[in-house]
Amino acid sequence: MNLLSEIPSNVVQSIRAYRVSELQQDAVEMGQHFLYAYCGDTKNKDEVLGSIGNSFGFPAHFGLNFDALYDCLTDSIQRSGKQNGFVVVVEQLPYTDEFDRDARETLIDVFRDAAEYWNKRQIPFRMFYSFV
């Protein structure tokens, strides 16, 4: 049984008991994009966004700001053609003075906005995150 079939199709939530390898396998089986970023070595917004951009294969001109992240997760992808869905994992987000609560909440809100964007287009977008 596919784990993703038990998870709402447009959600942003803590990874909790889910295993990255199982999420990846299920995404592949369902023909969905699997995007993974490890941020355990980051300390601030620029490093977090840089890690996400590099890991997700964003273009070189990707700006290290939340608006650019949203654009890359939505419009840029939609223009590339039909999409079957997304499973996104961002692990070990920092909990530092340079990446404070406001920055973490803004980042998660960007992913929630992206999930809403894809939901309106009836495309699954599941995002899972963890903190250090």
Buried (B, 14 or more C-beta within 10 A) or exposed (E): EEBBEEBEBBBBBEBEEBEBEEBBBBBEEBEBBBBBBBBEEBEBBEBBBBBBBEBBEBEEEBEBEBEBBBBBBBEBBBEEEEBEBBBBBBBBBBEBEEBBEEBBEEBBEBBBBBBEBBBEEEBBBBBBBBBE
